[in-house]
Amino acid sequence: MTPHHAALTLPSPEATCAFAQRIGAALRPGDVLLLSGQIGAGKTHFARCLIQSLLEVPEDVPSPTFTLVQTYDTTAGELWHADLYRLTGPDESVELGLTEAFETAICLVEWPDRLQELAPKDALRLSFAAATEEDTRHVTLDWETPRWDAVIAEQMA
């Protein structure tokens, strides 16, 4: 598997939301997005927009900071939104059922560093960073499997 890398700048929360919706439209069960970045970098905003774009009936999408995992039935299949910030080790993600969900659901994982060696190798990694301009975000995308080539090429067009 060859590592791939892409970067883009999202100039507004609306641009971040539109990007999330475009990525969401390409997702299917078994896809894992690993969302990293500092607090306030835009991970949860991205996840919320992506999830809402896949819901048949709009609903509130809370941050799973305290619940650790929120699940949704979406038009693309079951979706798990996990925030692993409060986990102390990768074993806790196994206890949550997250490693099983990687096989059967769409998974959005904030703070994926907590997974350590359990992070799926075929995941799409998105690293968010705030820019000097207010509301602008830089996103770096990294992937190794061909699954993501066309999805990312479409985003960069």
N, C-alpha and C positions, 0 to 999 in steps of 0.2 A: 504494500500500500504506500502510495506516494503522498507526502504531506502537501496540502494546498493552503493558500493564504489569500485573503482579500480584505480590503478595508474600505469603509465608507464613512461619510460624515452626514449626520442627520441634523438639519438646522433648526428643528422645532419639535415639540411633543407630537404635533400632527404628522410630521414626517416619520417619526419613530413609530407611530401607530400604523401608518400606511405600510411601512416596511414589515411590521409584525403581521399585518393582514396578508401581505403577499407571501411571506414565508408560511403562514398558517394554511393558505390555500393549497400548498404542496405537501402537507404532512399526512402521514398515514400511521396506523398502529405499528409500533416497533421503532419509531423515530424518537431520538433523544436529543434535546437541545440543552447544552450546558451553558448557563448564563453566569458570567463572572463580572466583577467590577465592585468598586467601593459602594458603600451605602449612598444612595442618591444618584447613582450613575445612570439609572434608567432601566434596570433589569425588570422590576415589578411592573412598570408602565408598559414595557414591551410585552411581558407575559399577559397582562390584563387585556391589552388590545388584541393579542393573538387569540386568547380564549374567547373573548366576546365575539370575535369574527366567526367563530365556529359554532356558536350556540344557536339553536333553532329559536329558542325563546330567550330574549335578553334577561340577564340576571346580574346581580352584584357579584363582582369577582374580588373577594378580599385577599389581602396578602396572607400567605400561609405561615407567617412568622411564628405565631403561637400554636397553630394547629399542626404545623410541620408539613402536612399534605392536605390539599383540597383536590377532590376528583370531580370531573364533569363528564356528562354524556354529551358528546358533540356530534355534529354532522359527519365528522371524519372518524369517529370511534371514541372510545374512552380516553380521557386526557387526565394526567396527573400533574399537578403543579406543586412542587416541593420547594421548601425553603429550609436548607440544612444548616443555617447559621448557628443554631443552638445545639447541634449535635457535637459530641465529643470524640466520635470515632466512626469508622466505616461500618462497624458491626451494627450500629443503631439504624443505619439505612436498610440493612437486611431485615431487621425486626419490623420496620415499617412496611415491608413488602415491596420496596422500591426496586430491588434488583429483579424481582419477578415482573414488575410492571414494565421494565425496560424491554421485555420480550413481547408484551401483549398490548401495550397502550402507547399513546403519544405522551412523552414525559418532558416537562420543562423543569429544570433543576437549577435553583439559585444556590450559590455558595457550593459549587460542585467539588471544590478542593477537599471538602469533608468526606467525599467518596474514596479518596486516595486511589488505590489499585482497582476498586470496583467500578470506576468510571468506564462506561462502554467505549471501546476503541472506535466504533463506527458512528459516534455522536458528532453532531455539529457543535463546535465550541464558539460562543459569541462572547467577546470581552467588551464591556461597555466602559467608557470613560467620559467624564464631563469635560467640555472644552472651555476655553477662556470666555467665549461668548455665551451669555445666559441662554439656557434651554437647548444649546447645541450639544450633541453627543457624537463621539467617535465610536465606531463599532469595528472590531477586528474579528474576522471569521476564519476559523481553522477547521480543516477536515482532512480525513485520509481516505475515505471510501468513495468510489465513483457515484454512489447514491446522491451525493450533494452537488456534483459538478453542474448539472443542468439547473438545479434550483438556484444556485449562487450565480451562475452565468446570467440567468433571467433578472436577478436583482441588480446586477452591475450594468445591464444594457441601458 
